[in-house]
Amino acid sequence: MKVALATLFTLSSVLGHSLWPLPITYTGGNCTTAVGNVPISAGYTTSQILADAVGRYNAIIDKEKFTPPADYKIKEAPSTSGTVAGLSVTVNSSDETLNLDTDESYTLHVPVDGQATLHSETVFGALRGLETYSQLIISYGGKKVIQETPVHIKDSPLLHHRGLMLDTARNYYPLSALKRTLDAMSYNKVNVFHWHIVDAQSWPVQSNKYPELQAKGAYGPDMQYSYADVKEIIQYGKARGIRVIPEFDMPGHSYIVHESHPDLVSCPNVQPGWDKRAAEPPSGQLNIAKAAATEFAKNIIDEYAALFTDEMFHLGGDEVNRQCWEEDPDVQKYIKSHPNATVESLLSDFYTNVHGELERLNKTALSWEETLFHSEYVPPKSTIIQTWIDQESIPKTVAKGYRSIASPASAYYLDCGHGAWLSNFDGNSWCDPYKSWMHIYNFDPFANITNSAEKKLVVGAEVALWSEQSDETSIDNYLWPRVSAMAETSWAGKVDSSGHVRTTAEVAQRLHDQRFRLVGRGIMAEPLQPLWCARNPGNCLLPS
Amino acid sequence: MRITTAIVGLLATTILPSALAVWPLPHTMEQGSSNTQAYWININVQGRGSSGIVNNAVNRYRDIINKESFVAPVDYNRGILKTSGSLQGLVVSVDSSDETLTIGTDESYTLDVPVKGQATLKAKTPYGALRGLETFSQLVTSNGDSKVIANTPIHIEDAPLYTHRGISFDTARNFYSVESLFRTLDAMSYNKMNVFHWHIVDAQSWPVESKTFPELTKKGAYSAKQTYSYSDVKRVIEYARQRGIRVIPEFDVPGHTYIVGLVKPELMSCLNKQPNWDKYAAEPPSGQLNIAKPESIEFTNKIIDEYTKLFPDSVFHLGGDEVNRNCWSEDPDVQAYLAAHPGEDVESLLANYYAKVHDHLETTGKYAYTWEETLFHSEYVPSTNNTILQVWIDQESVQKALAQGYRVVSSSYDSYYLDCGHGAWLPNFDGNSWCDPFKSWMHVYNYDVAANVTDPAQKKLIMGTEVAIWSEQSDETVIDQRIWPRAAAMAETAWSGKSDASGNVRTTGEVATRLHEQRFRMVGRGINAEPMQPLWCARNPGACNLP
């Protein structure tokens, strides 16, 4: 029996397995096992999540005929030494709480002959193990086998927050596109859907407190998310072990509120000078001099903290523009009559109020890094800071004792490199160039953090798709397989236990496999290379 | 009645309803201020009407127009337009039933839509009728439960600036199904593009059936399913012809031919050198036809014989790009040949190779189409009368080629390579694509093939333009978004030119509203064209411009 630690680069070529993301520990034998007709079974489970997942993976495995592109010449399965008589799934705990602390570990054993077993602490660990099991099965000439049995996998993620942020406000995505995205996330063990649900351009989500927000702010009646839609997405996510964290970005990025509440918004859609008042058109920020604006923000938090069940709630706080307020007559008047007040103190007060409201509701605030670094407000230590501006913001955040989620624009912004999008500007995107999967894979959220206590504060990584130039016509290929690159480094880390840092050249073959697997499962992931390269590993490398 | 010559900037900057949002912009357009109601729109062919192309197109557009329920994004709030009359269908009349489709085929048409009564479309050829039908379809929008043509009466006189408006499409790095090619041809017709340059084989695969060398497809296609049979090719050619699109095949020689080595290794030099392929080729796998061997020339000529028959167009592309000298100077056969022939060198061998294959093509009665290196980076001198040069490396090559009397199509990579800006694709290289950055639709639109060309005789030698999609990082999962709406940007500049008769150069800020409309129209017709901006910007023209 060959023993291999997960992160040996030879895993896929030598062990014949094409798992993505790579498990943490793995041992494989030298037999080949046929996959029989016995389905996966969870016994008499009371867990609907588990029962559904077993049904789902039975259907996937039944339908899937996956052959790694590099094995295209193999027309006949190798002779087998036994048959897998189904997979038995057992879960220790009946607790189905899904949060940052959820245990996603699992143990998977596939013998040379007989029943395979999957054991986990929680049902969510079982989901991860089921995905791994499905990826072990390879089809050659119509026959399904698992290679290099017996297989023993003991697996758990490095980071507990492995996310995708999707902006559904610049352009709208129908539920079908969101569900397809959640499917694809589950195939990559990505477990957080950060739903940037509203922004300056549109307010697609239903509001019971302020129905006029959606009535005037959604792009149209066919471009909305009702309460029922949101609940369906949350449910769909949870069934796949994916948390749904909503973002209601404030006080910036809120022009759309002006459509129904003009009195609450400063500098609404200033034209043509929007660039002095916002990062992009249309400009508009909640008027921090008005108590009614703070009240509005708190009511939004109250409403959606109830609708979205996750323990975390994203309050935005990015790209706040000072000039927008300095020029606002109400702000000017307020500051005049309150000699100690400034725009900075007003902003700080606003944050104190809204973060305080969220705390009152027992939710943890997520917030873009500007709240910590570019305002006078001092967030409570429970706040999780999402960094994007500068990779160095991660070490700076944890040095201050805050938990950090890494979304550096320079590595993780999937919209970059698609040219400028202002129609009269023939230039590059602000965050050019395009972030290739290699570039994403090479990013290390732990870079420049040496203190082990500080390392623990790096709780997650999230790629982001801002939707100025995407909608449902293009989402699959914007996301995949690039999200997969982050999915592996955040699950398996970048380094094996012997200190070897995996290179993109080593993992390319497995990522090809994963890309073709995704396409087979209905995700329009884009190709990494000519098929010739996928079939001839190592033949499309840049010579050193 | 307001009179607007196509290219007036006013048109797009003034916020009008979508009546004039035709893409590409017609050459001359007059519009009124009435609106004409339409329900089910019938289209009939008047007169001789013996052209199957016209009859088929009429059926196609009748379906498109009557099925389509389109309102421009900018008009999302316009409500129901009041109408002053109703349309009694469209009558199409075509002077000639000659279906010849070639360089210079007349694509002009005249279209009249009255306030009430019958609209008329007149063209000299069936292909002009196709262009007019597309224009007519773009005039019709949804108006509550019925349809409307706004701003009638409308009088349009239209003809293209350039005769060659194409897409170069690589089906060898990755394979595309015939269905995705059909979809691309549909989209091209919606943009009045008329050349599908089919870069059908390359180093990585040989998907097309060969009757002369069946092993090429058997060993060189990615799989039996990833092939184009003779019948597939004929279906593509016919599908294109029905849409007024010529199919020009490219069999790229002598470089980019590794795949031939799977079948005829004895004809090849520097086959898949690893790991240092970069000394022998622009990308892996390396391999070029061995120009020291007469058998290579014979092989090439047989390929020409076979495929000039399969592809009926009068133009045939012989490639000739990215030829690597090192590949040959290190080849033992080349070395032995040169040792035995003291007056010769690699350059003379290459020039001889080109002379033989270009001469051979000439015997088939076809025009050679070739990448610019054949002229600028080899000693071979192509025939100026016949050879069409495709420029890609350098915009100045356009002027140089024209000055030497060649007909030119420009695919300047710097503006027209749609694959650029997607990151490197060699997995151990975390860098940018060689032709970074991404070519935005604004960048594509701003390119002017005629820049710095002043001599009218030289201008006449500009045949047109082609955007190119090289498929290292694309296949049918992504093709629509990679091509559209960026190819539409080129389509307008190639059809309507970049400036109006008075010399006003259209800006991307002005045309954006119309291109948004075209993008949404294409999405409605089943083409997954990517969005240019947030929908908010499409609805609020000018609000997303850089101050």
Chai-1 contact restraints between the chains, C-beta under 6 A:
chainA,res_idxA,chainB,res_idxB,connection_type,confidence,min_distance_angstrom,max_distance_angstrom,comment,restraint_id
A,R170,B,P534,contact,1.0,0.0,6.0,A-B,restraint_1
A,N171,B,P531,contact,1.0,0.0,6.0,A-B,restraint_2
A,N171,B,P534,contact,1.0,0.0,6.0,A-B,restraint_3
A,N171,B,L535,contact,1.0,0.0,6.0,A-B,restraint_4
A,Q201,B,P534,contact,1.0,0.0,6.0,A-B,restraint_5
A,Q201,B,W536,contact,1.0,0.0,6.0,A-B,restraint_6
A,Y219,B,L535,contact,1.0,0.0,6.0,A-B,restraint_7
A,Q271,B,A543,contact,1.0,0.0,6.0,A-B,restraint_8
A,P272,B,P547,contact,1.0,0.0,6.0,A-B,restraint_9
A,G273,B,P547,contact,1.0,0.0,6.0,A-B,restraint_10
A,D275,B,P547,contact,1.0,0.0,6.0,A-B,restraint_11
A,P281,B,A543,contact,1.0,0.0,6.0,A-B,restraint_12
A,P281,B,C544,contact,1.0,0.0,6.0,A-B,restraint_13
A,G417,B,G421,contact,1.0,0.0,6.0,A-B,restraint_14
A,G417,B,F438,contact,1.0,0.0,6.0,A-B,restraint_15
A,H418,B,F438,contact,1.0,0.0,6.0,A-B,restraint_16
A,G419,B,F438,contact,1.0,0.0,6.0,A-B,restraint_17
A,G419,B,S440,contact,1.0,0.0,6.0,A-B,restraint_18
A,W421,B,Q533,contact,1.0,0.0,6.0,A-B,restraint_19
A,L422,B,C544,contact,1.0,0.0,6.0,A-B,restraint_20
A,L422,B,N545,contact,1.0,0.0,6.0,A-B,restraint_21
A,L422,B,L546,contact,1.0,0.0,6.0,A-B,restraint_22
A,S423,B,T508,contact,1.0,0.0,6.0,A-B,restraint_23
A,S423,B,G509,contact,1.0,0.0,6.0,A-B,restraint_24
A,S423,B,A512,contact,1.0,0.0,6.0,A-B,restraint_25
A,N424,B,T508,contact,1.0,0.0,6.0,A-B,restraint_26
A,N424,B,G509,contact,1.0,0.0,6.0,A-B,restraint_27
A,N424,B,N545,contact,1.0,0.0,6.0,A-B,restraint_28
A,N424,B,L546,contact,1.0,0.0,6.0,A-B,restraint_29
A,F425,B,L546,contact,1.0,0.0,6.0,A-B,restraint_30
A,D426,B,M442,contact,1.0,0.0,6.0,A-B,restraint_31
A,D426,B,H443,contact,1.0,0.0,6.0,A-B,restraint_32
A,D426,B,N446,contact,1.0,0.0,6.0,A-B,restraint_33
A,N428,B,P437,contact,1.0,0.0,6.0,A-B,restraint_34
A,D432,B,P437,contact,1.0,0.0,6.0,A-B,restraint_35
A,P433,B,N432,contact,1.0,0.0,6.0,A-B,restraint_36
A,P433,B,D436,contact,1.0,0.0,6.0,A-B,restraint_37
A,Y434,B,G421,contact,1.0,0.0,6.0,A-B,restraint_38
A,Y434,B,H422,contact,1.0,0.0,6.0,A-B,restraint_39
A,Y434,B,G423,contact,1.0,0.0,6.0,A-B,restraint_40
A,S436,B,G423,contact,1.0,0.0,6.0,A-B,restraint_41
A,M438,B,D430,contact,1.0,0.0,6.0,A-B,restraint_42
A,H439,B,D430,contact,1.0,0.0,6.0,A-B,restraint_43
A,N442,B,D430,contact,1.0,0.0,6.0,A-B,restraint_44
A,E468,B,P534,contact,1.0,0.0,6.0,A-B,restraint_45
A,D471,B,P531,contact,1.0,0.0,6.0,A-B,restraint_46
A,T473,B,N528,contact,1.0,0.0,6.0,A-B,restraint_47
A,T473,B,E530,contact,1.0,0.0,6.0,A-B,restraint_48
A,S474,B,Q481,contact,1.0,0.0,6.0,A-B,restraint_49
A,S474,B,E530,contact,1.0,0.0,6.0,A-B,restraint_50
A,N477,B,V478,contact,1.0,0.0,6.0,A-B,restraint_51
A,T504,B,P427,contact,1.0,0.0,6.0,A-B,restraint_52
A,T504,B,N428,contact,1.0,0.0,6.0,A-B,restraint_53
A,A505,B,P427,contact,1.0,0.0,6.0,A-B,restraint_54
A,A505,B,N428,contact,1.0,0.0,6.0,A-B,restraint_55
A,A508,B,P427,contact,1.0,0.0,6.0,A-B,restraint_56
A,M524,B,T477,contact,1.0,0.0,6.0,A-B,restraint_57
A,E526,B,T477,contact,1.0,0.0,6.0,A-B,restraint_58
A,E526,B,V478,contact,1.0,0.0,6.0,A-B,restraint_59
A,P527,B,N174,contact,1.0,0.0,6.0,A-B,restraint_60
A,P527,B,D475,contact,1.0,0.0,6.0,A-B,restraint_61
A,Q529,B,W425,contact,1.0,0.0,6.0,A-B,restraint_62
A,P530,B,R173,contact,1.0,0.0,6.0,A-B,restraint_63
A,P530,B,N174,contact,1.0,0.0,6.0,A-B,restraint_64
A,P530,B,Q204,contact,1.0,0.0,6.0,A-B,restraint_65
A,P530,B,E472,contact,1.0,0.0,6.0,A-B,restraint_66
A,L531,B,N174,contact,1.0,0.0,6.0,A-B,restraint_67
A,L531,B,Y222,contact,1.0,0.0,6.0,A-B,restraint_68
A,W532,B,Q204,contact,1.0,0.0,6.0,A-B,restraint_69
A,N539,B,P284,contact,1.0,0.0,6.0,A-B,restraint_70
A,C540,B,P284,contact,1.0,0.0,6.0,A-B,restraint_71
A,C540,B,L426,contact,1.0,0.0,6.0,A-B,restraint_72
A,L541,B,L426,contact,1.0,0.0,6.0,A-B,restraint_73
A,L541,B,N428,contact,1.0,0.0,6.0,A-B,restraint_74
A,L542,B,L426,contact,1.0,0.0,6.0,A-B,restraint_75
A,L542,B,N428,contact,1.0,0.0,6.0,A-B,restraint_76
A,L542,B,F429,contact,1.0,0.0,6.0,A-B,restraint_77
A,P543,B,P275,contact,1.0,0.0,6.0,A-B,restraint_78
A,P543,B,N276,contact,1.0,0.0,6.0,A-B,restraint_79
A,P543,B,D278,contact,1.0,0.0,6.0,A-B,restraint_80
